[in-house]
């Protein structure tokens, strides 16, 4: 009779202190629609091998946000472990000592998840745990990637101002050698460390001596330490072409709703999507709005590629009629219930709702956003719309949002 192997106790610890000189309040800054710290929490919760997710923080606001997203906050980290120059090991020792003293809890494996590396590939944590379990000699599994720069070609500066090679190597003038002749190197990304309990408790290290690498696609490798890093990560996230566990983006059955495999129809709201939601009224009461010419080119390219598109609008306005005619879009206006209208439209065309994308900006779009297979919001949409959208565009309504989505759809079709 085969023996039953007990499931290891795997504790994910997210270190998220309140202070940061480079980017104040960094761990609560928004990435997409959610605080930075939320992405590591969701990754930990989504991992099948992780049995518990806690946050080690000195900040009560981070603690409150962490609880909202499903993490435990059993203690607040003492100030001496939350300084700018505080090393990682003491805060992990503190967390493990606290849990052992107050709960008699001791994990088999400890996972380190840094909030500043939020774009974590789906399944990465489980891969790390599996790799550590498969190698009894390994002390740790650490996430790495292939760097864009080779350290053999790096320098340091001497006290008298001259350049000195960063590394003393077996090669003569490695910095002058073709990169193809240099050894390959790996760069730690910060996404994941899977560490045996004994490595921390006995060896007093977060890596130990035998470290297994876990290679991570460079497209996921962003370390947020400045406003520019955060801006770039927001742009990458908005492309929606990475396989991630995302906070708040869940379907009715509780799983993440990814980019559609097939798009048969894109349905746009007009006001606040094709326009910036402003309206000019002349002396005679005639209304006029401003639209983006780039949006028009995006629609033309989308239609030329064979992707159908149209507009649903609550109001009935000759401005909408004229613009849609110019763009070659079918338009239905004066709709009391846009959700019902979208449902009827999909039935008329004989489509599956999962292959329909809806783009909106305000509360009268909510029914359509929930009904469609994929929900898209412009950057300046109402907060209730942002909360249900699967994708939030970087551009605001009337300022290139339509073009941004059209280009994204066409790029995704080309990549397949």
Order of alpha helices (4+ residues) and beta strands (2+ residues): beta-beta-beta-alpha-beta-alpha-alpha-beta-alpha-beta-beta-beta-beta-alpha-beta-alpha-beta-beta-beta-alpha-beta-alpha-beta-alpha-beta-alpha-beta-alpha-beta-alpha
